[in-house]
Structure formats: structure tokens, C-alpha cells
Amino acid sequence: MDFNAESEKRKERHLGQIGELSYRRYLASKTIEENEALIDELDGQIAQHEAALRELDQAQRNFDTYLAIKEGALTTDQLAQAIQDGNKEAGNG
């Protein structure tokens, strides 16, 4: 084989490899995009459940406070003082 024919054969082989690798890279990029979309969706669902837990915790605290006041274990003055103390702590944090 002459030099030109050998050179063309090598070029074709390298071009074939470039094409194959480029396609594999495209597939990998597509997979990454799909995974990122799935991660975003899952993050959104997690955030919804976390918000629901916070709401349930707050509702439980409100109900516990209501029961404590109803049963006389906590006066509204004590509640007001606890809120003030909590606000002071939050301001100093």
C-alpha cells in the first residue's frame, strides 16, 4: 500500500472513532440532562413533604398550647412572656 492510501485508511479509522465517541458523549449528555430533570423533580417533591411536616409540627404546637391554656396549665400571660422571650432569643441569635 502506498503512503496516501495508508494515510486515508488511518484518517477513516480516526473519523469513525470520533463519530462513535461523539455519539456516546451525546448519549451521556442526554442522560445527564434527564438525571438533572429527575433530581429537580425529586427536590421539589422533597420540599413539599418538608413543608407539610413543618405545617404539621406547627399545628401540633398550636394544639398543645391550646390544650395547656384550656386545662389551666398555661396562662395567656405566660404564653405572651414565652413569645417575647423567644423573640428576644431569635434577635440575639
SULRA-V629619 format. One record per residue. RES is the residue in one small letter. PSI is psi as a letter, one per 30 degrees, with the letter a starting at -180 (999 if undefined). BURIAL is b if it has 9 or more other C-alpha atoms within 8 Angstrom, else e. Layout:
((RES,PSI,BURIAL) (RES,PSI,BURIAL))
This chain:
((m,k,e) (d,l,e) (f,e,e) (n,e,e) (a,e,e) (e,e,b) (s,e,e) (e,e,e) (k,e,e) (r,e,e) (k,e,e) (e,e,e) (r,e,e) (h,e,e) (l,e,e) (g,e,e) (q,e,e) (i,e,e) (g,e,e) (e,e,e) (l,e,e) (s,e,e) (y,e,e) (r,e,e) (r,e,e) (y,e,e) (l,e,e) (a,e,e) (s,e,e) (k,e,e) (t,e,e) (i,e,e) (e,e,e) (e,e,e) (n,e,e) (e,e,e) (a,e,e) (l,e,e) (i,e,e) (d,e,e) (e,e,e) (l,e,e) (d,e,e) (g,e,e) (q,e,e) (i,e,e) (a,e,e) (q,e,e) (h,e,e) (e,e,e) (a,e,e) (a,e,e) (l,e,e) (r,e,e) (e,e,e) (l,e,e) (d,e,e) (q,e,e) (a,e,e) (q,e,e) (r,e,e) (n,e,e) (f,e,e) (d,e,e) (t,e,b) (y,e,e) (l,e,e) (a,e,b) (i,e,b) (k,e,e) (e,f,e) (g,g,e) (a,f,e) (l,k,b) (t,l,e) (t,e,e) (d,e,e) (q,e,e) (l,e,b) (a,e,e) (q,e,e) (a,e,e) (i,e,e) (q,e,e) (d,e,e) (g,e,e) (n,e,e) (k,e,e) (e,e,e) (a,e,e) (g,f,e) (n,f,e) (g,999,e))
